[in-house]
Amino acid sequence: MTASFWDIALYFRRYRVTAIWSITGSSLFEIVDLTVPYAVGQILNILSGRSPDREVALLIDAMATLVRQPVTAEVSLAILTGLIFVVTVLRAPVQVLIANNFHWQVALKTRRDQTQRAIAKILTLPIEFYDENNPGRIAGRVARGLANHMWSYPEIAGQLIPKLFRIIGIFVIICAIAWWISAFFLVSFIVVLLGSLQKLKKLTKIEETLEVYQENTESRTSEIITNIKTVKAFGNEAKEYQRQRDRLEREAKVSLWGIHNGYVRLGMVRDTVLEACQFVVFGAALFATFGGKLSIGHFITISTLASMAYSEIRPICLLAEVFARRYSSMMRFHEFMKQDDGQDAAIAIDQQAKYPQYRFEGKVEFRNLAFGYDRDRPVLENIQFTIEPCETVALVGRSGSGKSTLVKLLFRYFEPSGGSILIDDNCITDLDITGYRKRLAIVHQEVDIFNGTLLDNLVYGNPTATFAQVKEACAIASVDEFLHLLPKGFNTIVGERGVRLSGGQRQRLGIARALLVDPDILVFDEATSSLDYESERSIQLAMQRIQGTRTTIIIAHRLSTVREANKIVVLDQGQIVEIGSHQQLLAQGGIYHRLHSLQETGELI
């Protein structure tokens, strides 16, 4: 889904009351600050022997009456000086405490809230999203979006908006003194601002292109880090370096010639126009004073205020440029947040949410199941068989026959396009997905390991498991065979993705972790395909200890892993072609017999 400017504008809406008060306070302080040049002009009028403006004279009379002093030049100067002291020295700490302090509070609190939302979004997006986007791309988009929102708010709320009110206040004061000068000032301000915004709109389009380039570069960098062993094994360091260098050169070209130079040209034109306008106002005020239309005090006031106003337009435009540079990353963040949630989106956010505590006997029935990632290209068709409670069933077949897809449907990562899956005669789509998944466990070909201790990874699915339960699961999964080799036993840090463990050790850790959740259905998805013979044998023994204790589904290329299964389901091109035991299928002389013969002779399937 596409995002709009309103997504950025409403990003901080949770703290809108604090934001309104802080922005209003900052704007008022900016307007109050204009008292200084006006008071200085009035002081010059008094020093030159002229009377102050009518409004100022009334203020001086009121203050003189309050302190019981006659209205003299000395008293008038003292009152105006005191006014300047109040709006400068006394105002400074109050402004920081009342106004500026809250800008960062809003920014930081919102960053916390939106980071939580982003994490929730990451947890609730469907599996297919992660098939198309790698971690580097996702993390980069989220990080840049959050950071740019956080830095932009204090600049907009604390500087941009208050400075706009400051310029409006300057216009009002100049208008009260000399309306013809204020008219020119207003027109010049609008022309400069609209011209800058029009150019920034074009530059923002180029920024969007650069944002995509940066995401692609970060994505590839993440892949290089993840696959660094493969890169080094093939001696492709120079190739990857050159590829990334070319990407960076392309980014630099867009940044330098398409964006940076555009900002430079915009700044040159803007600053020239601003200086010219300021000179015109100065000259107009000077000749009006020389002609007797303005007092010296008013001349100083107009000149000072005009200088302040035009000097404020420059940072306003610079803030707009900074916002334009950040705009595309913020928009892409909101596009990410608008991605459609997966079917389990409602359950991933609140850890305290209640869900049904199911307990299944383990009967699984596939009824006329059909599925395709694309509607015109079915992956599974007319899948129909039953797994009895505590039965061990193996799914075998050539690569791409649909074995893993069948398991993904069982775990409800996807919804079938036809047919249904039943567990204990209940359609799984009618069950609470969290409660349902809590009764399943899977051991993948590549076991996902978190960067923590061995114990942390073991109890990931069941943090309340007792140490006795941990030791029992480790004994069944043969984890205890290598536990004594680890320097700190259960407290050994296994490293990111378990780099300090061998493939067989990670597989056994995965089996023990799955057993600790005491699942009713346990799935082994190619759990031994990448292991050496000794490790494979250890995993097979662990799997044999589990058989008969719960419903077990085994996906395997190596048929030696599935010989002891109660039932073997052979898939070919998304359809079931054979079902039976190991001996029965060999006797049939079909696809299973051929696969078995190829493996026995050492040929590839």
Secondary structure per residue as TSV (DSSP state, phi and psi in degrees):
chain	resnum	aa	ss	phi	psi
A	1	M	-	360.0	147.5
A	2	T	-	-85.2	151.7
A	3	A	-	-104.5	164.5
A	4	S	-	-132.8	171.5
A	5	F	H	-59.2	-29.6
A	6	W	H	-67.2	-25.5
A	7	D	H	-63.8	-37.7
A	8	I	H	-72.1	-42.8
A	9	A	H	-62.8	-34.2
A	10	L	T	-94.9	6.6
A	11	Y	T	-59.4	-35.9
A	12	F	T	-101.9	18.1
A	13	R	G	-63.7	-23.3
A	14	R	G	-61.4	-30.1
A	15	Y	G	-112.0	35.5
A	16	R	H	-64.9	-33.7
A	17	V	H	-64.5	-48.3
A	18	T	H	-62.2	-39.9
A	19	A	H	-63.2	-44.2
A	20	I	H	-62.4	-45.8
A	21	W	H	-64.0	-43.3
A	22	S	H	-69.1	-40.1
A	23	I	H	-66.1	-42.4
A	24	T	H	-61.7	-44.0
A	25	G	H	-62.2	-46.0
A	26	S	H	-62.8	-40.2
A	27	S	H	-65.1	-41.5
A	28	L	H	-64.1	-40.0
A	29	F	H	-64.7	-36.6
A	30	E	H	-64.6	-38.7
A	31	I	H	-70.9	-42.1
A	32	V	H	-59.3	-34.0
A	33	D	T	-62.5	-21.8
A	34	L	T	-70.4	-10.9
A	35	T	H	-61.1	-31.4
A	36	V	H	-63.0	-57.1
A	37	P	H	-63.0	-33.5
A	38	Y	H	-66.8	-43.4
A	39	A	H	-64.9	-38.1
A	40	V	H	-61.8	-41.4
A	41	G	H	-61.7	-40.7
A	42	Q	H	-66.5	-36.3
A	43	I	H	-63.0	-41.6
A	44	L	H	-63.9	-37.6
A	45	N	H	-61.7	-42.8
A	46	I	H	-66.4	-42.1
A	47	L	H	-65.2	-30.0
A	48	S	T	-87.8	3.7
A	49	G	T	90.3	7.5
A	50	R	-	-97.2	158.4
A	51	S	-	-80.4	147.3
A	52	P	-	-70.2	168.9
A	53	D	-	-58.9	157.8
A	54	R	H	-57.7	-44.7
A	55	E	H	-64.3	-39.2
A	56	V	H	-69.2	-38.6
A	57	A	H	-62.0	-40.7
A	58	L	H	-64.0	-38.3
A	59	L	H	-65.1	-43.2
A	60	I	H	-64.1	-42.1
A	61	D	H	-60.4	-44.3
A	62	A	H	-64.1	-43.4
A	63	M	H	-69.1	-38.9
A	64	A	H	-64.3	-40.1
A	65	T	H	-64.5	-38.1
A	66	L	H	-64.0	-38.3
A	67	V	T	-96.6	5.3
A	68	R	T	58.5	50.8
A	69	Q	-	-127.5	147.3
A	70	P	-	-71.3	153.7
A	71	V	-	-81.3	102.7
A	72	T	-	-122.4	171.9
A	73	A	H	-61.5	-39.6
A	74	E	H	-64.2	-43.8
A	75	V	H	-65.1	-40.9
A	76	S	H	-61.9	-43.5
A	77	L	H	-64.3	-39.5
A	78	A	H	-64.9	-40.6
A	79	I	H	-65.4	-45.1
A	80	L	H	-66.7	-38.3
A	81	T	H	-64.0	-41.4
A	82	G	H	-62.5	-37.1
A	83	L	H	-63.0	-42.7
A	84	I	H	-62.6	-39.6
A	85	F	H	-61.7	-41.7
A	86	V	I	-65.2	-45.2
A	87	V	I	-83.4	-1.9
A	88	T	I	-114.8	-68.9
A	89	V	I	-68.1	-51.0
A	90	L	I	-72.2	-27.9
A	91	R	H	-71.6	-33.3
A	92	A	H	-54.0	-55.6
A	93	P	H	-68.0	-31.8
A	94	V	H	-66.6	-40.4
A	95	Q	H	-63.6	-43.1
A	96	V	I	-63.1	-42.3
A	97	L	I	-72.9	-45.4
A	98	I	I	-85.4	-40.0
A	99	A	I	-104.0	-65.2
A	100	N	I	-61.5	-34.0
A	101	N	H	-57.2	-38.6
A	102	F	H	-78.5	-20.5
A	103	H	H	-61.3	-46.7
A	104	W	H	-72.7	-31.0
A	105	Q	H	-60.5	-46.2
A	106	V	H	-62.7	-44.6
A	107	A	H	-63.2	-46.1
A	108	L	H	-72.1	-40.7
A	109	K	H	-65.3	-40.2
A	110	T	H	-67.2	-37.6
A	111	R	H	-60.3	-42.1
A	112	R	H	-60.1	-47.8
A	113	D	H	-64.5	-44.6
A	114	Q	H	-72.0	-30.0
A	115	T	H	-64.6	-40.2
A	116	Q	H	-62.5	-41.3
A	117	R	H	-63.6	-39.9
A	118	A	H	-65.3	-41.1
A	119	I	H	-64.2	-41.8
A	120	A	H	-61.3	-39.7
A	121	K	H	-63.7	-43.4
A	122	I	H	-58.8	-40.1
A	123	L	H	-74.0	-22.6
A	124	T	H	-108.3	-2.3
A	125	L	S	-69.3	148.6
A	126	P	-	-68.4	158.9
A	127	I	H	-57.7	-38.2
A	128	E	H	-62.7	-25.2
A	129	F	H	-61.9	-39.4
A	130	Y	H	-79.6	-13.6
A	131	D	H	-73.8	-22.1
A	132	E	H	-105.8	-17.5
A	133	N	S	-130.7	126.4
A	134	N	-	-86.7	168.6
A	135	P	H	-58.4	-38.5
A	136	G	H	-61.7	-42.6
A	137	R	H	-63.9	-45.5
A	138	I	H	-66.7	-48.7
A	139	A	H	-62.7	-40.1
A	140	G	H	-64.0	-43.7
A	141	R	H	-63.2	-44.0
A	142	V	H	-67.0	-46.5
A	143	A	H	-62.3	-46.2
A	144	R	H	-65.6	-40.7
A	145	G	H	-62.7	-45.7
A	146	L	H	-65.2	-45.3
A	147	A	H	-64.0	-44.3
A	148	N	H	-68.2	-34.8
A	149	H	H	-62.3	-45.4
A	150	M	H	-63.4	-44.5
A	151	W	H	-73.5	-27.0
A	152	S	H	-74.8	-35.6
A	153	Y	H	-61.2	-52.0
A	154	P	H	-59.8	-32.0
A	155	E	H	-70.2	-40.2
A	156	I	I	-76.5	-49.0
A	157	A	I	-74.4	-33.9
A	158	G	I	-94.8	-17.6
A	159	Q	I	-127.3	-57.2
A	160	L	I	-60.2	-55.5
A	161	I	H	-65.5	-47.8
A	162	P	H	-59.1	-36.2
A	163	K	H	-68.3	-33.0
A	164	L	H	-63.7	-41.9
A	165	F	H	-65.6	-34.5
A	166	R	H	-62.4	-42.6
A	167	I	H	-66.5	-38.7
A	168	I	H	-61.8	-42.5
A	169	G	H	-61.7	-41.3
A	170	I	H	-61.7	-42.9
A	171	F	H	-59.1	-43.1
A	172	V	H	-63.2	-43.6
A	173	I	H	-66.0	-45.4
A	174	I	H	-64.3	-37.8
A	175	C	H	-61.5	-37.3
A	176	A	H	-68.2	-26.8
A	177	I	H	-91.9	-48.5
A	178	A	-	-148.9	99.2
A	179	W	H	-65.3	-32.4
A	180	W	H	-66.8	-32.4
A	181	I	H	-73.3	-38.7
A	182	S	H	-66.1	-32.7
A	183	A	H	-64.1	-45.3
A	184	F	H	-62.7	-41.5
A	185	F	H	-59.5	-45.4
A	186	L	H	-64.0	-45.6
A	187	V	H	-62.8	-44.3
A	188	S	H	-64.0	-38.6
A	189	F	H	-63.4	-46.2
A	190	I	H	-63.7	-42.1
A	191	V	H	-62.7	-46.4
A	192	V	H	-64.4	-44.1
A	193	L	H	-66.7	-46.8
A	194	L	H	-66.0	-39.1
A	195	G	H	-62.9	-41.1
A	196	S	H	-65.6	-42.9
A	197	L	H	-64.9	-38.0
A	198	Q	H	-63.4	-42.6
A	199	K	H	-68.8	-38.7
A	200	L	H	-64.9	-33.5
A	201	K	H	-61.1	-40.3
A	202	K	H	-69.3	-41.0
A	203	L	H	-66.7	-31.7
A	204	T	H	-62.8	-35.9
A	205	K	H	-61.2	-40.1
A	206	I	H	-69.9	-35.5
A	207	E	H	-59.3	-35.8
A	208	E	H	-62.9	-40.4
A	209	T	H	-63.6	-43.4
A	210	L	H	-62.4	-38.3
A	211	E	H	-60.8	-41.4
A	212	V	H	-65.3	-43.5
A	213	Y	H	-58.3	-44.4
A	214	Q	H	-64.8	-39.5
A	215	E	H	-62.1	-40.9
A	216	N	H	-64.7	-40.2
A	217	T	H	-65.0	-46.0
A	218	E	H	-64.3	-37.1
A	219	S	H	-62.2	-46.0
A	220	R	H	-67.0	-37.4
A	221	T	H	-61.4	-41.9
A	222	S	H	-61.5	-40.8
A	223	E	H	-66.0	-38.0
A	224	I	H	-62.1	-43.7
A	225	I	H	-64.2	-44.2
A	226	T	H	-64.2	-38.7
A	227	N	T	-107.6	30.3
A	228	I	H	-60.4	-33.5
A	229	K	H	-65.6	-39.5
A	230	T	H	-66.9	-40.9
A	231	V	H	-58.3	-47.1
A	232	K	H	-70.3	-37.4
A	233	A	H	-62.1	-35.2
A	234	F	T	-94.3	4.4
A	235	G	T	62.9	35.5
A	236	N	-	-100.8	21.2
A	237	E	H	-58.4	-45.9
A	238	A	H	-64.9	-39.0
A	239	K	H	-63.7	-46.1
A	240	E	H	-66.8	-38.8
A	241	Y	H	-61.4	-44.3
A	242	Q	H	-66.3	-39.0
A	243	R	H	-62.0	-46.0
A	244	Q	H	-69.1	-34.9
A	245	R	H	-62.6	-42.3
A	246	D	H	-62.6	-40.4
A	247	R	H	-61.6	-44.7
A	248	L	H	-66.1	-36.6
A	249	E	H	-62.7	-41.0
A	250	R	H	-64.1	-43.0
A	251	E	H	-61.4	-43.8
A	252	A	H	-63.0	-38.2
A	253	K	H	-62.9	-45.4
A	254	V	I	-65.7	-42.8
A	255	S	I	-65.0	-47.1
A	256	L	I	-76.2	-53.0
A	257	W	I	-86.9	-34.5
A	258	G	I	-86.9	-31.3
A	259	I	I	-113.9	-58.8
A	260	H	I	-58.8	-48.5
A	261	N	H	-62.8	-31.6
A	262	G	H	-63.6	-42.5
A	263	Y	H	-66.5	-37.5
A	264	V	H	-63.1	-47.3
A	265	R	H	-62.3	-40.7
A	266	L	H	-61.3	-42.9
A	267	G	H	-64.6	-39.6
A	268	M	H	-61.5	-48.7
A	269	V	H	-64.8	-45.8
A	270	R	H	-61.4	-48.2
A	271	D	H	-65.5	-36.3
A	272	T	H	-63.8	-46.1
A	273	V	H	-63.5	-41.5
A	274	L	H	-63.5	-45.3
A	275	E	H	-64.0	-38.8
A	276	A	H	-64.9	-43.4
A	277	C	H	-64.1	-41.7
A	278	Q	H	-62.6	-39.2
A	279	F	H	-65.0	-39.7
A	280	V	H	-62.9	-44.7
A	281	V	H	-62.9	-43.2
A	282	F	H	-60.7	-45.9
A	283	G	H	-64.6	-41.3
A	284	A	H	-63.0	-43.6
A	285	A	H	-66.1	-37.6
A	286	L	H	-64.3	-48.1
A	287	F	H	-69.7	-32.3
A	288	A	H	-65.9	-36.8
A	289	T	H	-69.6	-43.3
A	290	F	H	-62.3	-31.8
A	291	G	T	-85.3	0.8
A	292	G	T	86.1	4.9
A	293	K	S	-80.0	-23.2
A	294	L	S	-128.5	146.7
A	295	S	-	-80.2	165.7
A	296	I	H	-62.3	-38.3
A	297	G	H	-62.2	-42.4
A	298	H	H	-68.2	-35.0
A	299	F	H	-62.1	-45.6
A	300	I	H	-64.2	-41.7
A	301	T	H	-62.3	-48.4
A	302	I	H	-63.7	-45.6
A	303	S	H	-61.1	-44.5
A	304	T	H	-66.9	-46.0
A	305	L	H	-65.0	-40.5
A	306	A	H	-63.2	-41.6
A	307	S	H	-62.2	-41.9
A	308	M	H	-63.3	-43.0
A	309	A	H	-64.9	-49.8
A	310	Y	H	-67.8	-30.3
A	311	S	H	-71.3	-24.7
A	312	E	H	-79.1	-30.1
A	313	I	H	-62.5	-36.6
A	314	R	H	-61.9	-53.0
A	315	P	H	-64.5	-30.5
A	316	I	H	-61.4	-45.4
A	317	C	H	-66.7	-36.9
A	318	L	H	-65.8	-39.8
A	319	L	H	-63.7	-38.7
A	320	A	H	-64.2	-37.0
A	321	E	H	-65.5	-43.6
A	322	V	H	-61.8	-42.1
A	323	F	H	-63.5	-39.3
A	324	A	H	-63.7	-37.4
A	325	R	H	-65.3	-31.6
A	326	R	H	-91.6	-13.9
A	327	Y	H	-58.5	-46.5
A	328	S	H	-64.3	-39.7
A	329	S	H	-67.5	-35.8
A	330	M	H	-67.7	-39.4
A	331	M	H	-65.8	-40.0
A	332	R	H	-68.2	-30.3
A	333	F	H	-63.3	-44.5
A	334	H	H	-69.3	-32.3
A	335	E	H	-63.1	-39.8
A	336	F	H	-62.8	-43.5
A	337	M	H	-68.1	-19.1
A	338	K	T	-91.7	2.0
A	339	Q	S	-59.3	142.4
A	340	D	-	-65.5	130.8
A	341	D	-	-69.6	158.0
A	342	G	-	-74.6	176.2
A	343	Q	T	-66.7	-18.2
A	344	D	T	-103.0	23.7
A	345	A	G	-62.4	-33.8
A	346	A	G	-72.7	-15.0
A	347	I	G	-106.2	-7.1
A	348	A	S	-86.5	-12.3
A	349	I	S	-91.8	-45.0
A	350	D	-	-100.0	109.9
A	351	Q	T	-68.0	-23.9
A	352	Q	T	-88.2	1.2
A	353	A	-	-61.9	140.8
A	354	K	-	-87.6	139.5
A	355	Y	-	-142.2	155.8
A	356	P	-	-61.3	138.7
A	357	Q	-	-93.0	86.7
A	358	Y	-	-75.4	158.4
A	359	R	-	-146.3	117.0
A	360	F	-	-108.4	148.0
A	361	E	-	-71.9	-28.5
A	362	G	-	108.7	13.3
A	363	K	-	-79.2	125.4
A	364	V	E	-123.4	129.8
A	365	E	E	-127.9	127.3
A	366	F	E	-102.6	119.0
A	367	R	E	-114.6	109.3
A	368	N	E	46.6	44.6
A	369	L	E	-74.6	137.3
A	370	A	E	-140.6	145.9
A	371	F	E	-161.5	147.3
A	372	G	-	-153.4	135.5
A	373	Y	S	-64.4	-33.8
A	374	D	B	-115.9	139.8
A	375	R	T	-60.6	-31.7
A	376	D	T	-86.2	-5.0
A	377	R	B	-130.5	83.7
A	378	P	-	-65.8	139.4
A	379	V	S	-96.3	-35.8
A	380	L	E	-128.3	141.4
A	381	E	E	-141.4	131.9
A	382	N	E	50.1	49.1
A	383	I	E	-82.9	119.9
A	384	Q	E	-147.0	110.6
A	385	F	E	-164.9	167.2
A	386	T	E	-126.2	138.7
A	387	I	E	-110.6	121.7
A	388	E	-	-79.4	158.7
A	389	P	T	-54.2	136.4
A	390	C	T	62.2	16.3
A	391	E	-	-88.0	148.3
A	392	T	E	-104.8	119.8
A	393	V	E	-121.8	134.6
A	394	A	E	-108.4	140.3
A	395	L	E	-110.6	119.4
A	396	V	E	-129.8	164.8
A	397	G	E	152.7	172.4
A	398	R	S	-65.6	163.0
A	399	S	T	-59.6	135.7
A	400	G	T	84.4	10.6
A	401	S	S	-82.5	-10.2
A	402	G	S	108.6	11.2
A	403	K	H	-64.6	-53.2
A	404	S	H	-67.7	-33.2
A	405	T	H	-62.0	-37.8
A	406	L	H	-61.4	-40.9
A	407	V	H	-68.3	-38.2
A	408	K	H	-61.1	-36.9
A	409	L	H	-68.9	-36.4
A	410	L	H	-63.1	-37.8
A	411	F	T	-84.8	0.8
A	412	R	T	63.8	33.1
A	413	Y	S	-70.3	-29.6
A	414	F	S	-134.4	161.2
A	415	E	-	-102.2	137.3
A	416	P	-	-65.6	148.7
A	417	S	S	-83.4	-13.3
A	418	G	E	-161.1	154.1
A	419	G	E	75.7	-165.8
A	420	S	E	-157.0	164.8
A	421	I	E	-119.9	130.6
A	422	L	E	-117.7	142.5
A	423	I	E	-124.9	122.2
A	424	D	T	51.1	42.6
A	425	D	T	67.4	14.5
A	426	N	E	-110.3	129.2
A	427	C	E	-64.4	129.1
A	428	I	G	-66.3	-24.0
A	429	T	G	-72.1	-14.8
A	430	D	G	-88.8	-6.4
A	431	L	S	-95.7	152.3
A	432	D	-	-62.4	126.1
A	433	I	H	-66.1	-34.5
A	434	T	H	-69.1	-49.7
A	435	G	H	-60.7	-35.4
A	436	Y	H	-67.1	-50.0
A	437	R	H	-65.8	-27.1
A	438	K	T	-63.4	-19.0
A	439	R	T	-97.1	4.5
A	440	L	E	-117.5	156.2
A	441	A	E	-149.0	152.0
A	442	I	E	-139.0	143.3
A	443	V	E	-115.6	111.4
A	444	H	-	-83.0	168.3
A	445	Q	S	-61.3	-42.9
A	446	E	S	-110.6	103.5
A	447	V	-	-71.3	129.3
A	448	D	-	-76.5	121.6
A	449	I	-	-118.3	134.9
A	450	F	-	-92.9	153.6
A	451	N	S	-77.9	90.1
A	452	G	S	-162.9	-161.4
A	453	T	B	-79.1	164.5
A	454	L	H	-59.8	-40.5
A	455	L	H	-65.2	-41.2
A	456	D	H	-57.8	-41.4
A	457	N	H	-71.6	-34.2
A	458	L	H	-65.9	-42.4
A	459	V	T	-95.9	15.2
A	460	Y	S	-56.3	-42.5
A	461	G	S	-82.4	-15.9
A	462	N	-	-146.3	79.9
A	463	P	T	-62.3	-18.4
A	464	T	T	-91.4	4.7
A	465	A	-	-61.3	139.5
A	466	T	-	-78.8	163.0
A	467	F	H	-65.4	-31.9
A	468	A	H	-64.8	-40.3
A	469	Q	H	-65.9	-37.3
A	470	V	H	-63.1	-46.2
A	471	K	H	-65.6	-36.4
A	472	E	H	-65.4	-45.4
A	473	A	H	-63.9	-37.5
A	474	C	H	-67.2	-33.4
A	475	A	H	-68.5	-42.8
A	476	I	H	-65.2	-41.0
A	477	A	T	-87.4	4.4
A	478	S	T	64.1	24.2
A	479	V	T	-67.4	-32.7
A	480	D	H	-64.4	-15.7
A	481	E	H	-69.3	-28.0
A	482	F	H	-115.7	0.3
A	483	L	H	-60.3	-39.4
A	484	H	T	-70.0	-14.1
A	485	L	T	-81.7	-16.5
A	486	L	S	-82.2	136.1
A	487	P	T	-58.8	-34.9
A	488	K	T	-121.7	22.8
A	489	G	G	58.0	-128.6
A	490	F	G	-63.8	-22.3
A	491	N	G	-93.4	11.3
A	492	T	-	-72.9	131.4
A	493	I	B	-75.5	121.6
A	494	V	-	-89.5	-8.2
A	495	G	-	83.8	164.6
A	496	E	G	-63.8	131.5
A	497	R	G	59.5	18.9
A	498	G	G	68.7	37.5
A	499	V	T	-65.0	-19.3
A	500	R	T	-88.2	2.5
A	501	L	S	-114.1	150.3
A	502	S	-	-76.7	171.1
A	503	G	H	-60.8	-43.9
A	504	G	H	-65.0	-36.7
A	505	Q	H	-67.2	-39.4
A	506	R	H	-65.2	-39.5
A	507	Q	H	-63.3	-44.2
A	508	R	H	-67.0	-36.2
A	509	L	H	-60.9	-42.3
A	510	G	H	-62.7	-39.4
A	511	I	H	-65.9	-44.8
A	512	A	H	-62.5	-40.8
A	513	R	H	-62.4	-41.0
A	514	A	H	-66.1	-39.5
A	515	L	H	-67.1	-31.3
A	516	L	H	-67.1	-18.7
A	517	V	T	-87.8	-1.0
A	518	D	-	49.5	59.9
A	519	P	-	-75.4	153.3
A	520	D	S	-80.7	-27.5
A	521	I	E	-130.6	125.2
A	522	L	E	-119.8	130.0
A	523	V	E	-116.5	132.1
A	524	F	E	-110.4	112.1
A	525	D	E	-104.2	95.5
A	526	E	S	55.7	42.9
A	527	A	T	-68.5	-16.0
A	528	T	T	-122.6	5.4
A	529	S	T	-68.0	-26.1
A	530	S	T	-109.9	19.8
A	531	L	S	-106.1	155.8
A	532	D	-	-73.4	171.7
A	533	Y	H	-60.8	-43.0
A	534	E	H	-65.4	-44.2
A	535	S	H	-66.4	-40.1
A	536	E	H	-59.8	-42.1
A	537	R	H	-63.8	-39.2
A	538	S	H	-63.6	-41.0
A	539	I	H	-67.1	-40.5
A	540	Q	H	-61.4	-41.5
A	541	L	H	-63.4	-40.2
A	542	A	H	-63.7	-41.5
A	543	M	H	-66.0	-37.1
A	544	Q	H	-65.2	-34.3
A	545	R	H	-66.6	-26.9
A	546	I	H	-84.7	-29.2
A	547	Q	B	-57.5	134.3
A	548	G	T	91.1	-13.0
A	549	T	T	-91.7	-18.4
A	550	R	B	-165.6	167.4
A	551	T	E	-68.6	128.2
A	552	T	E	-127.5	131.2
A	553	I	E	-117.2	126.8
A	554	I	E	-119.1	124.7
A	555	I	E	-104.3	126.9
A	556	A	-	-152.6	143.0
A	557	H	S	-87.5	-39.4
A	558	R	S	-77.0	111.2
A	559	L	G	-70.7	-16.4
A	560	S	G	-63.2	-22.0
A	561	T	G	-76.7	-21.4
A	562	V	S	-114.0	7.0
A	563	R	T	-60.3	-34.5
A	564	E	T	-86.1	2.4
A	565	A	-	-66.7	145.9
A	566	N	S	-66.1	-31.7
A	567	K	E	-148.9	138.3
A	568	I	E	-119.7	125.0
A	569	V	E	-106.1	119.9
A	570	V	E	-99.7	123.0
A	571	L	E	-107.9	144.7
A	572	D	E	-149.0	120.5
A	573	Q	T	53.0	42.6
A	574	G	T	80.1	9.5
A	575	Q	E	-131.2	152.7
A	576	I	E	-80.0	125.1
A	577	V	E	-111.9	-23.0
A	578	E	E	-151.1	145.1
A	579	I	E	-140.7	134.3
A	580	G	E	166.0	-178.0
A	581	S	-	-80.3	175.3
A	582	H	H	-58.1	-49.8
A	583	Q	H	-66.8	-39.6
A	584	Q	H	-63.3	-42.3
A	585	L	H	-71.1	-34.8
A	586	L	H	-64.1	-39.3
A	587	A	H	-67.5	-28.3
A	588	Q	H	-71.6	-24.5
A	589	G	T	68.7	28.5
A	590	G	S	-96.9	-145.6
A	591	I	H	-61.5	-42.0
A	592	Y	H	-61.3	-43.3
A	593	H	H	-60.5	-40.6
A	594	R	H	-66.1	-45.0
A	595	L	H	-60.0	-42.4
A	596	H	H	-63.3	-42.6
A	597	S	H	-65.1	-41.1
A	598	L	H	-61.7	-41.5
A	599	Q	H	-70.8	-36.6
A	600	E	H	-64.0	-34.0
A	601	T	T	-90.4	-0.2
A	602	G	T	82.3	8.9
A	603	E	-	-83.7	158.5
A	604	L	-	-77.9	149.9
A	605	I	-	-82.5	360.0
